[in-house]
């Protein structure tokens, strides 16, 4: 049960988003890409197509393209609250908003039903509420780092919630495989470390 109404959570999400925009204008982030925010698949592919064209007129005539999709298992359940708060602090989000988020995450529990009448409250200390107004935003905070890992040229990482797409282009199949494998190894290392 949340201490905040949906309207209050929406206000917090907007404030966090605006605060981060003011603080972090250094690097383009693709985690919640504007095409993904609109949920327009056509726009997502158009954005990806433009990125892969990279100024070339007809790159497909001599290039191969491959996409690998990755689903981050239990991402919503395993988001570490300490990591979320530390990342907010690192981004110099206002202490007031950090305090609001900490209060939102405190004293959370899930109700386990065993039959009609047996209910058990189990306290949780990690994870973000899936389907809540803040859940996706809070999930993106710790997972944003995955989009900051160094990747080979002609590789694009696109992420939304617990899904990642690795898209690569190359002239030869061996080079394409090498780029994808290098990127997937780096993703796996990042996931283990974070």
Phi, psi and omega in degrees: 000134184267146175278351183246146174284166177300322179296317178295320179295322178296320178296318179297315180299317179295317180297318178297316181298315180294319180298317181292321178301320179293323187273329190237075177254023186280311189230142177295130178252139181249008186295303175249074182294147182304328177293323179289324179299323179279347182058037178257103183302320180300319179293323178298314180293323178296317178298315179296316180301313179298320180294319181286331177298321175052040177084358181273151180285310182220077184288341186285342181298328184229015183232151174258152179224139177218150178230133175243129178256144183230130174255122180281108185296133177057030183301315181294323182285331190255002181301120185281123183297322179298317178297321180298310182295318179298320180292321176298318179295318179299326180276007181055041172291149185302138179304327179298314180294323177298318179297320178298316179295317178301318178295323179297323183277342182291151171053040178271147177213161173244151180255122178257123179259131175237088185089194183286319190250341182274114178234143178226129175271125179243122180289138177242150180229018174205168179094160177236147182294117179286131180093352178278166180297320183271345186306310182295317179298315180294326177293320182293333183300305180286331183275355178298330180301333180296331180278355180262355181293147178292132180232156179297160176298154181064025174239137179235134173254130177232131181228147172211121183056238183260019180244138177233146172236132175250117182242128182226151173231150178197163179278331182236150182300319180298317179294321178298313178298318181298315179298315180295314181296320177299314181295316180295323175298316180294321176298314181297318177297316180298317181297319179296320183282337184243000000 
